[in-house]
């Protein structure tokens, strides 16, 4: 069986994501590999598919019991022989699996690293001679990683103890250059092929907010009946927030290392099986959790580094549908973080925390910051973060920053943030009078601002390294402060940090936003839940939401059409297909839908749905550049009798007179993505001619050779027409 046949047969997909196919080919050719793919980027497929095609056994080393069970359940649902060995098994079941492995009845065996060096296990592996060892969450082997686990250091010793060395493949979602090098060294990878995918997850809307009341703001965010993960920085914070949500009527559970194994397992199962909507957790939760329909991830407190933050927000929207990641940010987060930075002896941890602080107060495109952090180029505007969506503006607060520094200098001691803010506010309390701070020239300089706003300002001065935090949480002037005082530096602050109300702009997102027939979609979800309960499986293992969206929009009426749905292959079609087809056929007949309507739906949904974002207002045309004439070559379509490529659909809409912005709105893409699709249309020969009408200002700018004042999208459209 070829890899594309296996992909379709076992997993129900018609094509690979980048760079899955290259990784799989390398593994099949027995090359050691290291693959860095984002959370939700399809890492598991890269070792599961080779395991099916390679002769013999594949060992998958996984750090968590829950991760093993989740993946094994999913593989077994697709009739792939898989098993796991961990402490959750009793002696009878454990021995049964060892016997099945010895009899070569298992293709994928998931094990924890702690079990690798057990004498009996090594002896068994020497008998069966595994062909591949896949190391999941490989960053755990590196002391420079964000989740170092000493047990992972046993992997190299295990491989060296085998009579026959299998090929090794390591997978992780986040790894800096330093961590990548350490992974290769610690696992003793031999001439490894290293694959680094794009870290971008464009379907996740990124947002940073600083509400006056976090809990009130959180309740405004929570989507109706959609799964959500809320991360807190402490166990106490998890317990307090979980109880508050339960009292407010939400179906929520708590998860942290302070709970018993049984309590954690119940909370996790309740979340996976949709018995609760919200999981409130520390960063102990989430690794390996493959729940694909999480619509919202909230960080109630600022994480300690970008690596953890990125991996945690990646648990949203793994089905490709629109999702949100919101970071709640408070001035005390910076104060606490800076305190730990000054006290820490770990320079590497200091640097990572500094990078997280810079992100939390970043005044530009958030996606661009994240991608740049991981060493990848990105445009200045992504169109799907709080900056690009206009949720805040940047204000020059240099003068106020100078007042803060001047006041602290005149106070002549390392006082805390609150007292400094009260002096600047002009408060009349005993401590201020006792120290005669009301006599300072800086007393009351910021009296027109609220105390909360002044603290926000001070936190930004701290974050910019003009103030230091000592071990007693007192503030001290840094050497860098002189540059701000002399006007050599400017202090730029996001405007939304200057407000005290809960002015949160948030688009509640549901998978139903992407469907044409919401009532049918709900019927399919109900059926999926019923089947999942009968088989004691999480619902998304039956079909994920993206597959249900495709079913709803494309209305397959027979087995052949059903197997064309993304995520449906022969195995699942044979097992579940008729039950879903019965509902779709009944709905089709009851609604009196015509073949023409169904064909129109198929045309609109040739490509898998990816519902990136919802714009509140979409301009339908532009005064500076408008489309006059489009010439398409319909003969090209004859090469695609079954499935029109996505980029041709954009070309077709352009030919119908829609602007780039209107196409973006209609197809739930960003304008930049529409232009990319149109460029592919031109390269393929489908888009033959594009004639534009340019305003006099644009014509003059082009004549003068000055394109700097043109809108970047207009400029790309002009280049497309040439």
C-alpha positions in Angstrom: 0.0 0.0 0.0 1.3 3.4 -1.0 1.4 6.3 1.5 -1.5 8.2 -0.2 -3.6 5.1 -0.2 -2.9 4.5 3.5 -3.7 8.1 4.3 -7.1 7.8 2.6 -7.9 4.3 3.8 -7.0 4.6 7.5 -7.3 8.3 8.2 -9.8 9.6 5.6 -7.7 12.4 4.2 -7.0 13.1 0.6 -3.7 15.1 1.0 -0.9 15.8 3.5 -0.1 19.0 5.2 3.3 20.5 4.8 5.8 18.9 5.6 4.1 15.6 6.6 4.8 13.7 3.4 8.5 14.5 3.4 8.8 13.4 7.1 7.0 10.1 6.4 9.2 9.4 3.3 12.3 10.0 5.4 11.1 7.6 8.1 10.2 4.9 5.5 13.7 5.2 4.2 15.1 4.5 7.7 16.4 8.0 8.2 16.7 9.4 11.8 14.4 12.5 11.9 13.6 15.5 14.1 10.3 17.2 13.3 9.2 20.5 14.8 5.5 20.9 14.0 3.0 23.2 15.8 0.4 21.8 18.2 -2.4 20.5 16.0 -0.1 20.3 13.0 -0.4 16.6 12.6 2.7 15.2 14.4 1.1 11.9 15.3 0.3 11.0 11.7 4.0 11.3 10.8 4.8 8.2 12.9 1.5 6.4 12.8 1.3 6.1 9.1 4.9 4.8 8.7 4.2 2.3 11.5 1.3 0.9 9.4 3.5 0.5 6.3 6.8 -0.6 7.9 7.1 -4.3 8.7 7.2 -5.2 12.4 6.7 -3.1 15.5 6.9 0.7 16.1 7.6 1.9 19.7 6.1 5.2 20.6 7.6 6.8 23.7 5.1 9.1 25.4 5.2 10.9 28.7 1.6 10.7 29.8 -0.9 7.9 30.4 -3.7 10.0 29.1 -1.8 10.7 25.9 -1.3 7.0 25.3 -4.9 6.0 25.9 -6.2 8.8 23.7 -4.1 7.9 20.7 -4.5 4.1 21.1 -8.3 4.5 21.3 -8.2 6.6 18.1 -6.0 4.1 16.3 -8.2 1.1 17.3 -11.3 3.0 16.1 -9.6 3.0 12.7 -8.8 -0.8 13.0 -5.1 -0.2 13.5 -3.6 -2.7 16.0 -2.2 -0.5 18.8 -1.6 -0.9 22.6 0.0 0.8 25.5 2.0 -0.3 28.6 1.7 1.8 31.7 0.9 1.7 35.3 -2.9 1.9 34.7 -2.9 -1.7 33.6 -3.4 -4.6 36.0 -1.0 -7.6 35.8 -3.4 -9.7 33.6 -3.9 -7.0 31.0 -0.2 -6.1 31.0 0.8 -9.7 30.3 -1.9 -10.0 27.6 -0.3 -7.0 25.7 3.2 -8.5 26.1 2.0 -11.7 24.6 0.3 -9.9 21.7 3.6 -8.0 21.1 5.6 -11.2 21.1 3.1 -12.8 18.6 3.5 -9.7 16.4 -0.2 -8.7 16.7 0.6 -5.1 17.6 1.9 -2.5 15.1 2.2 0.5 17.5 3.2 0.1 21.2 3.0 3.2 23.4 5.3 3.1 26.4 6.5 5.5 29.1 10.2 6.2 29.2 10.5 4.8 32.7 9.7 1.3 31.4 12.3 1.2 28.7 15.2 -0.2 30.8 13.3 -2.9 32.5 15.2 -6.2 31.7 12.2 -8.1 30.6 11.2 -5.3 28.2 14.6 -5.1 26.6 14.6 -8.9 26.2 11.2 -8.8 24.5 12.3 -6.0 22.2 15.4 -7.9 21.1 13.1 -10.8 20.1 10.6 -8.7 18.1 13.2 -6.1 16.8 11.2 -2.9 16.4 11.8 -1.0 13.2 11.1 2.5 14.5 11.3 4.3 17.8 9.2 7.5 17.7 9.8 9.9 20.6 6.7 12.1 21.2 7.1 15.4 23.1 10.9 15.2 22.4 11.6 18.5 24.1 11.3 16.6 27.4 14.8 15.2 26.8 16.4 18.6 26.9 17.4 20.4 30.0 16.9 23.6 28.0 13.3 22.7 27.1 10.3 24.0 28.9 9.3 20.6 30.3 12.5 18.7 31.0 11.9 15.1 32.3 15.0 13.2 33.4 13.4 9.8 32.5 13.7 10.8 28.8 17.4 10.5 29.2 16.9 6.7 29.3 15.9 6.6 25.7 19.4 6.6 24.3 20.5 3.9 26.7 17.5 1.8 25.7 18.3 2.1 22.0 21.9 1.2 22.6 20.9 -1.9 24.6 19.1 -3.3 21.5 20.8 -5.9 19.3 19.4 -4.2 16.2 19.2 -0.4 16.2 15.9 0.9 14.8 15.6 4.3 13.2 14.7 7.1 15.5 12.2 9.9 15.0 11.6 12.7 17.4 8.6 15.1 17.5 7.8 18.3 19.3 5.7 21.4 18.9 8.2 23.9 20.3 12.0 23.9 20.2 14.5 26.7 20.0 17.8 26.1 18.1 19.5 25.3 21.4 16.8 22.7 22.3 16.9 21.2 18.8 20.6 20.6 19.1 20.2 19.1 22.6 17.5 16.7 21.4 19.7 15.4 18.6 22.6 15.0 21.0 20.7 13.4 23.9 18.9 10.9 21.7 22.0 10.2 19.7 20.3 10.8 16.4 22.5 9.9 13.5 22.8 12.4 10.6 19.1 13.4 11.3 16.9 15.1 8.8 15.4 18.1 10.6 12.0 19.4 9.5 10.7 22.7 10.8 7.1 23.5 9.8 5.5 26.9 10.0 4.5 27.8 13.5 1.5 29.8 12.3 -2.0 28.7 13.3 -4.0 31.2 11.3 -7.4 30.0 12.5 -6.5 31.0 16.1 -7.4 34.6 16.9 -4.8 36.0 19.3 -5.8 38.6 21.9 -4.3 40.3 24.9 -6.6 42.1 27.3 -6.2 43.8 30.6 -9.7 44.0 32.1 -10.4 45.7 35.4 -12.4 42.6 36.6 -11.0 39.4 35.2 -13.9 37.1 36.2 -16.5 39.4 34.7 -14.5 39.6 31.5 -14.1 35.8 31.5 -17.8 35.2 31.7 -18.3 37.5 28.7 -15.8 35.5 26.8 -17.0 32.0 27.4 -18.7 30.5 24.3 -22.0 28.8 24.6 -21.7 25.0 24.8 -18.2 25.0 23.3 -15.1 23.5 25.0 -12.8 25.9 26.7 -9.5 25.6 28.6 -8.5 28.2 31.2 -4.9 28.2 32.4 -4.0 29.6 35.8 -0.5 30.0 37.2 -1.1 28.3 40.6 -3.1 25.4 42.0 -4.8 27.8 44.4 -5.9 29.9 41.5 -7.2 26.9 39.6 -9.3 25.8 42.7 -10.7 29.3 43.3 -11.6 30.0 39.7 -13.1 26.5 39.2 -15.4 26.9 42.2 -16.4 30.4 41.1 -17.4 29.2 37.7 -19.3 26.3 39.1 -21.2 28.6 41.4 -22.0 30.8 38.4 -23.6 27.8 36.7 -20.9 26.7 34.4 -19.9 23.0 33.8 -16.3 23.3 34.9 -13.7 21.0 36.4 -10.2 21.5 37.9 -6.9 19.9 37.0 -3.5 20.3 38.7 -0.7 18.2 40.2 -2.1 18.6 43.7 -5.1 16.4 42.9 -5.1 12.6 43.1 -4.6 10.6 40.0 -8.3 9.5 40.2 -9.4 13.1 40.5 -7.3 14.2 37.5 -8.4 11.3 35.4 -12.1 12.0 36.1 -11.7 15.7 35.2 -9.9 14.8 32.0 -12.4 12.2 31.0 -15.3 14.5 31.7 -13.8 17.1 29.4 -12.9 14.7 26.6 -16.3 13.1 26.7 -18.1 16.5 26.7 -19.6 16.0 30.2 -18.2 19.4 31.1 -17.6 22.5 29.0 -14.6 24.1 30.8 -11.3 22.8 32.1 -9.6 25.1 34.6 -6.0 23.9 34.9 -2.3 24.6 35.5 0.1 23.8 32.8 0.0 20.2 34.1 -3.0 19.7 31.7 -3.0 19.4 28.0 0.1 17.6 26.7 -1.0 15.1 24.2 -4.7 15.9 24.6 -6.0 15.6 21.1 -9.5 17.1 21.7 -10.0 18.8 18.4 -13.0 21.1 19.1 -11.6 23.4 21.8 -12.8 26.8 20.7 -11.2 29.0 23.4 -8.0 29.0 25.4 -7.7 31.6 28.1 -4.6 32.4 30.1 -5.9 33.9 33.3 -2.3 34.8 34.3 0.8 35.4 32.3 2.8 32.2 31.5 6.5 32.0 32.4 7.7 31.7 28.8 6.6 31.9 25.1 7.2 28.1 24.6 4.6 27.1 27.2 2.2 29.8 26.0 2.5 28.8 22.4 2.0 25.1 23.1 -1.0 25.8 25.3 -2.8 28.1 22.8 -2.2 25.5 20.2 -4.8 23.3 21.9 -7.5 25.5 20.4 -8.9 24.9 17.0 -7.2 21.6 16.1 -10.0 20.9 13.8 -9.1 23.9 11.7 -12.2 25.9 12.6 -12.0 29.5 14.0 -10.9 29.6 17.6 -9.6 32.2 20.1 -6.6 32.5 22.5 -7.0 35.3 25.0 -4.3 36.4 27.5 -5.5 38.2 30.5 -2.7 40.6 31.6 -2.4 42.5 34.8 0.2 45.0 36.1 1.0 42.7 39.1 2.0 40.0 36.6 4.9 42.2 35.5 5.8 43.0 39.1 5.9 39.4 40.1 7.7 38.3 36.9 10.3 41.0 37.3 10.9 39.9 40.9 11.6 36.4 39.9 13.9 37.6 37.1 16.0 39.6 39.5 16.1 36.7 42.0 16.8 33.9 39.5 20.2 32.6 38.8 19.1 30.9 35.6 19.9 33.3 32.8 18.1 31.1 30.2 14.9 31.2 32.3 15.3 35.0 32.7 15.6 35.5 29.0 12.5 33.5 28.3 10.5 35.3 30.9 11.6 38.7 29.5 10.4 37.5 26.0 7.0 36.7 27.5 6.8 40.1 29.2 7.6 41.8 25.9 4.9 39.8 24.2 2.3 40.7 26.8 2.9 44.4 26.3 3.7 44.2 22.6 2.2 47.1 20.6 2.2 45.4 17.2 1.0 42.3 15.4 0.9 39.5 18.0 1.3 36.7 15.4 4.3 38.4 13.9 5.9 38.6 17.3 5.4 34.9 18.0 6.6 33.7 14.6 9.6 35.9 14.8 10.4 34.5 18.3 10.6 31.1 16.7 12.8 32.4 13.9 10.2 32.5 11.2 9.4 35.5 8.9 5.9 36.9 9.1 4.1 39.9 7.7 3.6 42.9 10.0 -0.2 42.5 9.9 -1.9 39.1 10.2 -5.5 40.4 10.2 -6.5 38.1 13.1 -5.1 39.4 16.4 -6.2 42.2 18.8 -3.7 44.6 17.2 -4.7 44.0 13.6 -8.4 43.9 14.5 -8.0 47.4 16.0 -8.6 46.4 19.7 -5.9 48.9 20.8 -3.9 51.8 19.7 -0.4 52.9 20.6 0.1 56.0 22.7 3.3 57.9 23.5 3.6 58.0 27.3 7.2 59.2 27.5 6.3 62.3 29.6 4.3 60.2 32.1 7.2 57.7 32.3 9.6 60.5 33.1 7.3 61.7 35.9 7.3 58.2 37.4 11.1 57.9 37.4 11.5 61.5 38.7 9.1 60.8 41.6 10.9 57.6 42.7 14.2 59.4 42.6 12.9 62.1 44.9 11.4 59.5 47.3 15.0 58.4 47.8 14.2 54.7 48.7 13.1 51.6 46.9 9.3 51.8 47.7 6.7 49.6 46.2 4.4 50.2 43.3 1.3 51.1 45.3 3.0 53.9 47.4 4.7 55.3 44.3 1.3 55.4 42.5 -0.4 57.1 45.5 2.2 59.8 45.6 1.8 60.5 41.9 -2.0 60.5 42.3 -1.7 63.0 45.2 -3.3 60.7 47.8 -3.7 62.0 51.4 -2.8 59.0 53.6 -0.7 58.8 56.8 2.3 57.1 55.2 2.6 59.8 52.6 2.4 62.6 55.2 4.7 60.8 57.6 7.5 60.7 55.0 6.6 64.2 53.7 6.0 62.9 50.2 3.2 65.4 49.9 6.0 68.1 49.8 7.7 66.6 46.7 7.5 68.5 43.4 6.3 65.3 41.8 3.4 64.9 44.3 0.1 64.7 42.4 1.6 65.1 38.9 -0.7 62.3 37.6 -3.8 63.4 39.7 -6.1 63.3 36.6 -5.5 59.6 36.2 -7.0 56.8 38.2 -4.8 54.9 40.7 -5.3 51.7 38.5 -4.1 53.5 35.4 -1.0 54.9 37.2 -0.2 51.4 38.3 -0.6 50.2 34.7 1.9 52.9 33.6 4.4 51.9 36.3 4.2 48.3 35.2 5.0 49.3 31.7 8.0 51.3 32.9 9.1 48.2 34.8 8.5 46.0 31.8 10.7 48.3 29.7 13.5 47.8 32.2 13.6 51.4 33.4 12.8 50.2 36.9 14.1 47.1 38.7 12.3 45.0 41.3 14.3 44.0 44.4 13.8 40.9 46.6 11.4 42.9 48.8 9.3 44.0 45.8 10.7 47.5 46.1 11.3 49.5 42.9 14.8 50.8 42.0 16.0 53.0 39.2 17.9 51.0 36.5 20.9 52.2 34.6 18.8 52.4 31.5 16.4 54.9 33.1 18.7 57.8 32.2 17.9 57.4 28.5 14.1 57.9 29.2 14.7 60.8 31.5 16.9 62.5 28.8 14.3 61.9 26.1 16.6 59.5 24.1 14.1 56.7 24.5 10.3 56.9 24.0 7.8 55.0 26.0 5.0 53.6 23.8 2.0 52.0 25.5 -1.1 50.3 24.2 -4.2 52.4 24.7 -6.3 49.5 26.0 -4.0 49.4 29.0 -5.1 52.9 29.9 -8.8 52.0 30.4 -10.4 50.6 33.5 -13.6 49.2 32.0 -14.0 45.7 30.6 -14.0 46.9 27.0 -13.4 43.5 25.4 -14.0 43.0 21.7 -14.4 39.3 21.2 -16.1 37.3 18.5 -17.9 34.3 20.0 -17.0 31.5 17.7 -18.9 28.2 17.2 -18.3 25.5 14.7 -21.9 26.2 13.6 -20.7 29.5 12.1 -19.2 27.5 9.2 -22.3 25.4 8.3 -25.1 26.0 5.9 -27.7 24.0 7.7 -27.3 24.4 11.5 -30.2 22.1 12.4 -28.7 19.2 10.4 -25.3 19.9 12.0 -26.9 19.5 15.4 -28.5 16.2 14.4 -25.1 14.9 13.2 -23.5 16.0 16.5 -26.2 14.2 18.5 -25.7 11.0 16.5 -21.9 11.3 17.0 -22.4 11.7 20.7 -24.7 8.7 20.8 -22.2 6.5 19.0 -19.3 7.7 21.2 -21.3 6.9 24.4 -22.0 3.4 23.0 -18.3 2.8 22.3 -17.1 4.7 25.4 -15.0 7.0 23.2 -14.6 10.8 23.1 -16.9 12.1 20.4 -14.1 13.6 18.3 -12.6 10.1 17.7 -15.7 9.2 15.8 -15.5 12.3 13.6 -14.1 15.7 14.3 -16.2 18.9 13.9 -14.6 19.8 10.6 -15.8 16.5 9.2 -19.3 17.2 10.4 -19.2 20.6 8.9 -18.2 19.1 5.5 -21.1 16.6 5.8 -23.6 19.3 6.6 -22.4 21.5 3.7 -21.8 18.9 1.0 -24.8 16.7 1.8 -23.4 13.3 0.7 -26.2 10.9 -0.3 -24.2 7.7 -0.9 -21.2 5.8 0.3 -18.9 7.1 -2.5 -19.7 10.7 -1.7 -19.5 10.1 2.0 -15.9 8.8 1.7 -14.9 12.1 0.0 -15.6 14.0 3.2 -12.4 15.1 4.9 -11.5 12.7 7.7 -13.7 9.9 6.4 -12.0 6.8 4.9 -13.2 3.3 4.0 -12.8 2.1 7.6 -14.9 4.8 9.2 -17.4 4.9 6.3 -18.0 1.1 6.7 -18.4 1.4 10.5 -20.4 4.6 10.8 -21.4 5.8 7.3 -24.9 4.4 7.0 -26.0 5.9 10.3 -24.9 9.4 9.2 -26.2 8.9 5.6 -29.7 8.0 7.0 -29.9 11.3 8.8 -28.6 13.3 5.8 -30.9 11.6 3.3 -33.9 12.1 5.6 -33.0 15.8 6.1 -32.5 16.3 2.3 -35.9 14.8 1.6 -37.8 16.5 4.4 -36.4 20.0 3.4 -37.2 19.4 -0.3 -33.7 20.4 -1.3 -33.0 20.2 -5.1 -30.1 18.7 -6.9 -29.1 22.2 -8.1 -28.9 23.5 -4.5 -26.8 20.5 -3.5 -24.5 21.0 -6.5 -24.1 24.6 -5.5 -23.1 23.6 -2.0 -20.6 21.1 -3.4 -19.1 23.8 -5.5 -18.8 26.2 -2.6 -17.3 23.6 -0.4 -14.8 21.8 -2.6 -11.9 22.5 -0.2 -12.1 21.6 3.5 -13.7 24.3 5.6 -11.2 26.6 7.3 -13.2 29.4 9.0 -10.5 31.8 9.9 -12.3 34.9 11.3 -15.4 37.0 11.2 -15.0 40.7 10.3 -17.6 43.0 11.7 -17.4 45.3 8.7 -16.1 44.2 5.3 -15.4 46.9 2.7 -16.9 45.7 -0.6 -14.8 47.9 -2.8 -12.0 50.5 -2.7 -11.8 54.0 -4.1 -8.1 53.6 -5.1 -8.1 50.3 -7.0 -11.2 48.5 -8.5 -11.6 45.6 -10.9 -12.8 46.3 -14.4 -12.4 43.1 -16.3 -11.5 39.5 -15.5 -10.7 36.8 -18.2 -10.7 33.2 -17.0 -9.8 30.0 -18.9 -12.5 27.4 -18.2 -10.6 24.7 -20.2 -8.3 24.4 -17.2 -11.2 23.0 -15.1 -11.3 19.9 -17.3 -8.2 18.7 -15.5 -10.2 18.6 -12.2 -13.4 16.6 -12.8 -13.9 15.6 -9.2 -12.7 18.4 -7.0 -12.1 22.0 -7.9 -9.0 23.4 -6.2 -9.6 26.0 -3.6 -7.7 28.7 -5.4 -9.8 28.3 -8.5 -12.9 29.1 -6.4 -11.3 32.4 -5.6 -10.7 33.0 -9.3 -14.3 32.1 -10.1 -15.6 34.6 -7.5 -13.3 37.3 -8.9 -14.7 36.6 -12.4 -18.2 37.2 -10.9 -17.2 40.7 -10.0 -16.4 40.3 -6.3 -13.6 42.4 -4.9 -10.7 40.8 -2.9 -12.3 42.0 0.3 -15.7 40.5 -0.6 -14.1 37.2 -1.6 -12.3 37.1 1.8 -15.6 37.7 3.6 -17.5 35.1 1.5 -14.8 32.4 1.9 -13.8 33.2 5.5 -10.2 34.0 4.5 -7.9 37.0 5.1 -7.4 39.3 2.1 -3.8 38.3 2.0 -4.8 34.7 1.6 -7.2 35.5 -1.3 -4.4 37.2 -3.1 -2.2 34.2 -2.6 -4.9 32.1 -4.1 -5.3 34.4 -7.1 -1.6 34.3 -7.7 -1.8 30.5 -7.9 -4.7 30.9 -10.3 -2.5 33.0 -12.6 0.4 30.6 -12.4 -2.0 27.7 -13.3 -3.3 29.6 -16.3 -6.9 29.9 -15.0 -6.7 33.6 -14.4 -5.6 34.9 -17.9 -6.3 38.7 -17.7 -7.0 41.1 -14.9 -7.8 44.8 -15.7 -8.0 47.4 -13.0 -9.2 50.9 -12.6 -6.7 53.1 -10.7 -7.4 56.4 -9.0 -5.3 59.4 -10.1 -3.4 59.3 -6.8 -2.4 55.7 -7.4 -1.5 56.4 -11.0 0.7 59.3 -10.0 2.4 57.2 -7.3 3.2 54.5 -9.8 4.4 57.0 -12.3 6.8 58.5 -9.7 8.0 55.0 -8.8 6.8 55.6 -5.2 4.8 52.7 -4.0 5.5 53.3 -0.3 2.2 55.2 0.2 0.1 52.5 -1.5 -2.0 50.0 0.5 0.0 46.7 0.4 -3.1 44.7 -0.8 -3.7 47.2 -3.6 0.0 46.9 -4.6 -0.2 43.1 -4.8 -3.4 43.3 -6.9 -1.7 45.7 -9.3 1.3 43.4 -9.6 -1.1 40.5 -10.2 -2.6 42.4 -13.2 0.7 43.0 -14.9 
